[in-house]
Amino acid sequence: MHLSRLLPSVPPAPRRRRLPPRGDRAAGSLQPGPAAPDNKGVSTASDPGQSPVSSPAAPRSGRTGALGLPAAVLGIAAVVAGLLALRAPAGVVVATGGLLALLTLQVFLWQRQHRLSGALRRSQDSLRTLVRSSVDPVVILDDSLRITFASEAAGSLLGLGVADLVGVHVADTVHPDDRAGLFGALDGDGQSAVRTARIRQSDGGWRLVQATVRDLRADPEIGALVLHCRDVSPSAPAPGADSEPLELSLTDAVTGLPNRTALMRRLGAVQRGPRNRTYAMAVVGITCSEVLSPGEEATVLRALTSRISRVLRGEDWLARSTDGDFVVLVQGSVADAEAVADRLMATVGPLATPTGTLPVTASAGVSQLSPDVDPGEALRRADLALRSARRAGDGAVHRYDDALRTEQDRRSALRADLDGALERGELRLVFQPVVDSVLHRTVTVEALLRWRHPTFGEVSPVEFVPLAEETALIVDVGRWVLREACRTVAVLDGGGPGAEALNVAVNVSARQVRSGELVPDVLAALADSGLHPSRLLVEITESVLLDDAHVIEDLAALRGLGVRIAVDDFGTGWSSLAYLVGMPVDVLKMDQYFLADVEHDPARRAMCRAVLQLGSSLGLPVIVEGVNTAATLTLLRDMGHRYLQGFLLSRPLEVGALARGIELAADALHARAAGPVSQP
C-alpha cells in the first residue's frame, strides 16, 4: 500500500476564478437516501500549517531506457560473434568487449535501481512520518472494518497506543447511537462521505469527531477505507458533569452534521485562533416549493448533505443551523467563500424521488469573519446576506456589507409600523384600468394597495407586501382591500350587473386563501357594497391551485356565487398546465416578464402567441400586464390580444381620478398606438 495515495493532496495556491454563470452549469438531480457525500473531483488539503511533501519523481524513461536495449543487443551480439571466431585473435577481442559492455550495463542498471529505490523509500518514509505526525487523526480500515493503521494523533484522541488500535473493530470505538450513520457511509458504493460521531476514549469518555470517509477499496494499490478525522468536541465539562448529554446536543439528528451549538463553538474557537489565518462563512438556504412530510423532508436534507459535501474542500467545515440552513466555514477570504457558494449553487437542483421530481433551489449569503466580531453577529451578517440573496432569486450569492444592515433596519422599522398602519389610515387603494382593445373601453380596474408612511413617505408594495405576508396581518389587510375595492367601484354606477358595467379585480394572498376565511370575506364585501358577484374578479397565484382540497372547494364556492377567478402571473410559477383542466379558473393574466424585449425577441413573441392560443382553446380570456410602449401595444393587438393593461394606457389612479381615468385609458388606445410592427 502506498501511503502517498492516502494523504490529502496539497496543491499549490490556485489562481482565484469564478465559476461560469449558473445558466452555463450542468444541473444534475439529487438522489435521495442516506447522506453519502464524496470529494471526487475536488482537491483537498492537509491541515493548515503542515508542510507539503513532494511525491517521488517518476522514473525517467528517456535516454537511459532508450540506450539500455541497444547496448544489451550489441553486447550479446559481440559475445556471440567472438565465440564463433574464438580461434582468431580478433574474436577474442570482440568477445571480451561484449562481456565488458554487458557488465557495464548491469552495473549501470543496478546503480539506477538503487537510486530510485532509495528515493522512493525516503519519500515513503517522509509521507509515513507526515501521516503519523498529522494534527488530525488518520485511520485505515480493511474490508471487515478493522483498523490496520492509525496515526499518532488517532491514538492520542482515544488515549491508546497506536499498536493497541491495530486490529480493533471500528464499532468498538463508536457510540451505539452513531453506528448506523457511520456504517452507512462505510458500506457505500465507492463514494466518500462526511459523518459526525461520538468516539469512546480509553477512560470511558466520549469525543465528538467529524470524519471524512474515503472509500478506496476498489483501488488495487490500496484496497482500504481511509478516515481523515477532526475533533469537534466542545471544551471539557466541569469535573463530575455528565458530558454525554452535552455532546448529544452537538449533532443534527437528521443529517449527522454539527448543529448550531457546535457551530457557535467552532466560530468561537476560530475567533480565538491565530490572527494570521482568515476565515469566511457561507450560509446556504434551501427552498422547496412543495409541502413535504417529515420523512420526505429528512430524505431531502440527507440527499442535500451528500451533494453539498461532495463539492467542499478538505479544509471546509459543514454544519446545519437551527432554521435548517447549511453553514460552511471556509478558511480564506470572503471571495473564497463566494467561490464555494457558487459551486454549491451549481450542485443544488431538482431532486429525483420515487414519487416524482421535487423543485429544490438554493441561495447563499457570505461574510468575512473578524476577530472583533462575536460569533453570533458573524452568523447574523451572513444571514442578512442570505435574505438579500433570496429576494434576488434562486441561485443568487450575496456578500454582506453595511448597506444590508441599513436595509434590514429599515425593514424592521417597516414591519413594526405596518402593524397599525390600517387603523391609522396610512393604507389606501389605487386602481389601474384594463382596456378592451376591441370594444375600446375600460372593462376592469385592478385594485392595488399603497402605503404612505409618515417618515419614509411612499413605500413600494414590493417592499411592504412581503412583510405583511410574513404574518397573519396580510389576512386583515386583504379583508379590508376586498371591502374597499368593492365599495369604491359600486359607488361609480350603483353596483348592479350589466354587460357594460365596470368590473374590479382584487389580488388575494395565498395566506388569505389558506386561512379558510376567503368565502365569508367575499360574501361580506359584496353584501356591504351591493356589488354584483359577477363584477368581482379574484386574482390568485398558480401555487394556490396546488394546495389542499379545501382551497379548491372555496374557490369553487366563489364561482358558484358568480365571482370569477383569475390566475395572476401566469406562466412564471413551478406548477404545470394540468391545473387549468377541471380547476375553478376563468381568466389568465399573462405576466409582464413575457414582454421584456418582445419587439426584438422571437422566442418571447412565440410565448405571447402560445399563451393567447392556450387561453382561446380553453375558453379563458387572457389579460396582458406590462404594456408600457406603443410598439408593444401594436404588436400585441396584431397578435390578437384583446385585454391590455399597462402604464402606456394608464398609471394607477387615485379614487378621485378614477371616473375620468377609465375614459382616458380607452382613448390612449388610439392616441398612443404606433404603426404596425414588422414580424419575421
N, C-alpha and C positions, 0 to 999 in steps of 0.2 A: 504494500500500500504506500503510495506517495503522499506524504503529508502536504506537499505543495498543492495537491488537489483539494485539500480540506480547508485551507485557510481562505478567509475573505481576501479578495484581491485589493491591492492598494494602488489605484490608478493615479496617474499624475493629475494635478488640478485641472479639471476640464474648463474649456472656454465656455462661458455662460452663453446660452442661446435659448430663446423662447421657442416653444413648440409651435407648429403651424396652427392657424385658427381652427376652432372646433369643427367648423364645417368641412375641413380637409382631413379630419382624422377618421380612421375607421372605427365604427361603433359596433362593438360586439355585444352579445347578450350575456347576461349574468345567469349562471346556472345555480339553482337553489340547492341547499344541502348544508352539511356541516362546513364551517369555515375552514378552508384549506388553502391559504394564500401561498404563493410561491414567489421567488425572486428571480425567476428565469428571465434572462434578457436585461436585468437591472444590475448595474455594478454595485458592489458592496465595498465597505471599507472597514478596516480594523478599528479598534477602539482608539479615540483621539490620543495623540501623544506617542503612539507606537511608531517605531521606525520601520519603513518598508524594507524587506529583504529580497534582493533580486533572485530570480529563479536561475538555475544553472543554464548556461548557454547551450543551445542545441549543437550537436557535433556538426562541424563544417564539412561538407562533402565536396568541396571544390577541387583544388589541385591535388590534395593528398589522396582522396579517393580515386581521382582520375588516373594518377600515376601508379597506384598500387597494382592494379590488374596488369597493365602493360609490363611493368617491371617484373612481376612474377612470371608472366609468359616468356619474356626474354630470358630470364634466369633459367627456367626449366628447359627452354629450347637450347640454351648454351650447354647445359649439362648433358642433355641427350646427344647433341652434336659432338661434344667432346668424348663421350663414351664410345660412340660409333667410330670415332677416329682416334681411339686411345693410343694406338701404336705410333701415331705420328706426333712429333713434338707439339705441333700446333693444336692437336686435340687435347693434350694435357692442359695447355694454357686456356683453351676455351672452357673446358670443364671446371677448372679451378675458378675462372672468372664467374661462371654461372653460380657456383656454390657460394662464392663471396657475395654475389648480388642477392641471392636468396637469404643469406644470413643477415645482410644489412637491412633488407626489407623486414625480416622478422623482428630485428631489434627495434627498428623504427615503429612498427605497429605495436609492439609491446609498450614502448615509451608513450606512444599516443594514448593507448588504452589506459595506462597507469595515470596519465594526467587527467583524462576525462573522468575516470573513476574517483580520483581524489577530489576533483571539482564538484562532482555530484554528491559525494559523501559530505564534503564541507557544507554544501548548500542545504542538504537534508538535515545535517546537524543544526544549522542555523535556524531552519524552519521549525525543527522539533523544539529547539530552545525557545523560539518565539511563541509557539503554541503553549508550551509548559509554563512560560512566564507571563502569558497574556493576563491582563487585568480581568477580562471577562472569562468565565469558565467555559471550557470546551469539552464535550463528552462525545464519544463514538460508541454506537451500539451495533451489535450484529443482528441477524435476522430474528433471533429469539428474544431481542430487546434486552440483551445483557451487555453490560459495559465492557468494552475491550480496551478503551483508552480514556483517561481522564487527565486534564491538565491540573497543575498545582492549584490554580485558582478554584477549580471544582472541588478539590479535596479540602481546601480552606473553607469553602462555603458550607460544606457538610460536616466539617470538623473531623474528617477522616484522612488517613494517608492515601496517596494515590494507589498504592498496591492493594489496600483494603477495598477499594472501589471496583477493581477489575473483577469481573465475574458476577457482580451484583445485578439482579434484575431491576430494571428501572421502576417497576411497580412497587418495589420495596422502599423506594425513596419518595414517592409521590402520595399526597393526601388522597384518601379513597374517593372523596367527592370530586376531585380534579382528574381522576384517571381516565374517565370516559372521553373528556375533551382532548386530553393529550394523546391518548391511544388512537383517537380518530385521526389525528394528524400523522401519527407514526404508521398507521395502517393505510396510508394514502396510496395513490397510484403513480408515484414518481414525482409528485409535485412537492412544493415546500409549504410550510405553514408557520404562523406565529401563534404561540399559545402562552398563557399565563397560568401557573400552577404553584401550589404550596409544596415545598420540599422539606423533608424531615432532616433535622440535624442529628448528630450523634448524641446530643444531650436531650433529645426528645422535643426540642423546639421546632418551629416552622419558619421558613423564609419564603417570601414571595418572589418567584423567578419568572422572567419572561424569556422564553426560549424560541429561537428561530430554528426550525427543524428542516434540514436539507436531506432529502431522500436521494442518496447516491448509490442505492443497491444495484441499480441497472448498469452502473459504471464498472466494467470488468477490472479496472485497476484499483477500485476502492471497495465496492460491494458492501457498503455500510450506511447507517443513518448517522448524520452529524448534527449535533445540537450546539449552537452558539448561544450561550445563556447570558442573562443580565439580571443582577439582583435589584429588584424594585421594591424591596421591603421598606416599611417605614422605620423610623428611629426605634431603638429598643424600648419596650414598655417599661413602666416602673417596676421595681422589684415586687414580686408577689402578684403582679397583674396577669390576667389571662390574655395571652397575645393572640389566640386563635380568633376570637370574635372580631378583633381589630383587623386582622389580615383577611378574614372573610369579607369584610366591608370594602376591600380594595379592588375587588374583581367584579366586572359586569357579568351578571348571571346569564345573559343571553349570548353574548359574543365571546366571553372569556377574556376580554381586554381589560386593562386597568380602567377603573371608573373615575368619576370626578374627584373623589377623595385622593386616590393615588395620583391623579393628575396634579392637584394642587400641591401635594408633597414634592412631586418631581419638579414643578416650577419653582418651588421654594429652594430646592437643592441647587437648581441651575442658577438661581439668583445669588446664592451664597458661594458659587463656584468661582473658578479662576476668571479674572477680568479680561484675560486675553482671548477668551472664547466667546463668540457671539451666537445667539440663538434667536430664532423666529418661530412663529406659531401660525398654523393654518387650521381654521375651523371650517369643517365641511358639513353643510346642511343638506339633508336628503329629503326629497319631495316625491310622494306617490299620490297621484290624483284619484286613486280608488281607495275605498274603505276596506281595510284588511282585518281579519280576525287576529287574535293574539298569536295563534300558531303560525299564520301566514306572515305576520309581521316579524316573528322570530326567524323564520326561514329567510326572509328578505335581508334582515340585518346580518345574519351569518354569511349569506352569499356576498353581501357588500363588503363585509370584513375580509373575506377571502380575496375579493377582487382588488380592494384598496391595498392590502398588504403586499400584493404581488408587485406593485409598481414603486414601493417605497425603497429607499436606500438602506443599507445596513445600519447606519447611524441614526436613522429616523425613528421616532418613538411614537407609537399609536395608542390612543386611548379613546374612551367614549364618555361624553359628558352626560349630565343628568337629563337634559332635554332631548337626548337621542342623537345629538350631533357628534361627528367624529372629530377628534383633535389630533393633529400631527405636530409634534415638537421637532423642529428642524435645526440642526447645527449649521449655522451660516447666516447669511443676510436675509432681509425680507425678500430680496429678489430670488434667493434660493427657495424660500417658502412659496413664492408665486410659481416657480417652475414646478415644484412638487404638486401644487394645487392644480396647475394646468394638466399635468399627467392624470391626476385623479378625475378631472372633468371629462377627459377623453375615455376614462375607464368606465365611469358610471353611465348606464344606459338602460334601455328596456330589458326587463328581467323575464326570461322564459320560465314558466312554471307549468306543472301538469295540467292546470286549468286554463292556460292562456298566457298572454304576454302582459306584464304589468308595466305601465309607463313610469319609469323611475328617472328622476333628474336630480341634479345637484348644483349647488352654488358654493362659493367659498369666500371667506374673509381672512386676510393675513395681517399680522402685525409683528413688529420687531420687539423683542424682549429687552428690557433695560434694567440695570441694577437698581435704579432709583424708582422703579415702578413695582408695586407689590403684585403677587400672582393674580389676585382677584381682579385688579384693574387691568392687567395684561389680557386676561381672558375676556373681560368686558369690551376691551378695544377690538379684539378680533371678532367678537360677536357683533359689534356695531358695523364692522366692515362686511360681515356676512349678511346682515339685514339689508345693507345697501346693495349688495350683490343680488340678493333675492328680488329686490324691487327692479333691478335692471334686467332680469330674465334668467332663464335656465342656462347653466354653463358659465355664468359670469364669475370672475375673480376680482375682488376689490381689496385695495390696500387701505389700512386705517390712516387717517390724518385728522388734524384738529377740526377740519370742516365737518367731518362726520359727527364729532361731538356737538358742535354747534347745531347741526341739523337735528340730532337726537334731542337736544334740549328744546328746540322748537316743537318737535313732535310731541314731547312730553307735555309741554305747555298747552298745545292744541288739544291733546287728548283730555287733559284736565278741564279745559274751558268748554269743550264740546258738550260735556255733561252739564246741562243747564242752559245751553245756547237756545234751545227751542223755547223754554219758558221766558227767556229774556228778549225774545223777539228778534234774534240775530239771524235766524234762518228764513229764507224766502224761496219762492219758486219763480223761475223764468220759463218761457215757452218758445220752442223752436218749431217753425212750420214744416210740414211735409206736403209737397206740392204734387198734384196730379198733372203730368205733362200732356195728357190727352184732353182732360176737361179744363185745363188752365185755371185751376183754383186750388186753394189750400184745403185739404181734406182732413188733416190731423195736425195736432200740435203735441209735441213731446214735452212733458213736464221735467224740468231739470232743477236740481237743488243747488242753492248758493248760500254762502256764509260770509257775512260781513263782520269780521272780528273787530272789537273795539280798539285793539292795539295793533294787530298785524294787517288790518284792512281786509280787502277781498282775499279769501283763501280759496285756492283751487279745489274743486271737488276731487280731483285726482289725489290731492293730499289729505283731505279730511274724511272722505267717504270710507277709505280702507280703515281709518282709525275707528269710525263708528261700527264697522263690520266686525271689529275685533271683540265687541261686547254686545250685550242684548240691547244697547241703545239704538242700534240700527232698526230694531223691530218697532220701537216707539216712534222714531223718526219716519220710518216707512208708513206707518199708520197715519201720521199727520199729512204726509205727502199725498196719500190716496184721497183723503178727505178734502184737502185744499185744492188739489187739481180738479177733482170732480165739481167742486163748488164753483171754481173760477170759470170753467167752461160752461157750466149750466147757466150762469148769470148772463152770458152773452146772448143766448137765444131761448132760454126757458127750459132747456134740458130735454125736450121731447125727441122722439125718433124722427127720422126723415132721411131721404137719400142725400140731401144737400146739407145735413146737419154736421157741425164740426165735431170730430172725434178727439179724444185725448188719450195719449199713451203715457203710461207710468211704469218706470223701472222698479222691479221688486227684487230685493236681495235674496240670495239663496237662504240666508239665515231666517228671513221672514217667512219664506215658503215652508221651510222645515219646521217652523215653530208650531204649525198646526192652527194658527190664528188667521191665516190669509182669507179664508172664505168669510168668517164673521167680519173681518175688517172691511172687505169689499162690500158686503151687504150693508154695513153701517154707512160707508161713504156714499153709496148710491141712494140710500134712504134719506140721509141728511141733505143731500144736494138736489135730489129729484132728477138726476141724470139717468137717462135710459141705459140699461146694461149694454145694449148693442153699440153704444158710443164709447165704451171703455175698452182700451187695448192694454192688457197687462204684459209687460216685457220681462222675460226671464232669460237666463243664460243656458247654454246647451247642457252643462253639467247637471242642472236641476232635473232634467228629464231622465237622468240615470239614477236618481235617488230612490228611496224606499217607495213601496207601493202606495202608502198614504198620500205622498206628494202627488202622484199621478191622479189619485182619486180626487184630491182637492182641485186640481186643475180641470179635471173633467166636470166637477160640480160647477165650477165657474162657467164653463162653456154651456152647461145646461141652463144657466141663468141667462145666457145670451152674451156674456162677456167673451171677447176674443183674446187668444193667447198668441204672442209673438216671440220668436226665438231671436234674442239680441246677439250681436257679434257673431252671426252665423259663419261657420267655416273656419273659426280660429281656435276651437277647443279640441280636446282629446277624443271626443265622442265620435261614433260612426254615424252614417246616414240612416241606420236601421231605425232610429227613434222617430224618424219622420213618418214611418208607416204605422198607423194604428195609434199614434200618440195624439194627445189633445193639442194640436198646433194649427194655427190659422194663417199666420203671416211669418215671413222670413225677413230679417233685417241684415243686409249684407254689410259687413264691417268695412270701414274706410281703408283698412290695410290693403284691400284688393285694388284700390285706386291709385296707390303710390306709383307714379311714373307710368300710368296706364296708357298715356298717349304714345309712348315710345317702346313699351314692353309688350311684345306679342303674347307672352305667357300670361300676363295679368289680364290682357284683353280676352284671352281664351277662358280664363276663370270667370270673368264677369259674364260672358255669354253662357257658360255652363251653369252658373247659379240661376240665371234667368230661365234657362231651359228646364232645369230641375223643378223650379217653382211652378212653371207653367204646366209641366207634366203632372204634378201632384195637385194642381189647383190651388196653389198657395201664392198670393201676391208677394212681391219682393220689393222692399224699401231699401234704397241705396243711400248709405250715410257718407258724409265727407265730400259732397260735390262742392268744390271750392274754386274751380276755374271754369271759364267759358268753354275751353277746349274739352274738358272732361264732360261738361253738360251736353255738348253736341255729340260727343262720342257715345254716351250712354243712350241718348234719345235715338240715335241712328241704330243702336243695337236693339232697341225696343223696350228699354227700361222705362217704366211709367211713373213710379213713385220715387221722388227725389228729395233729398234733404241735405243742406249744407250752407256754409257761410255765403256762397255766391247768391243764393236765393234769399236768405235771411239769417242774421245772427239771432241768438236767443233774445226774446222780447220780454221786457218787464210787463207786469199785468196791465198797467195803464196804457201801454202802447200796443196791446195785443190786437184789439179790434182793427186798427188801422194797419198793423203789421202783416196780418194774414192776407190783406188785399195787395200790399206791396210785394209780398213774396211771389204771388201769382204773376204780377206784372214783370218781375225780374226774369221770368222765362223768356220773354220777348226782348226785353231791353238789354240783357247781358249775354244772350246766346251768340256764339261765334258761328262762322260758316262751317260747312261740312268738313270733317277731318278725313283725309285720305287714309285708307286702310289697305294693308298688303293682302 
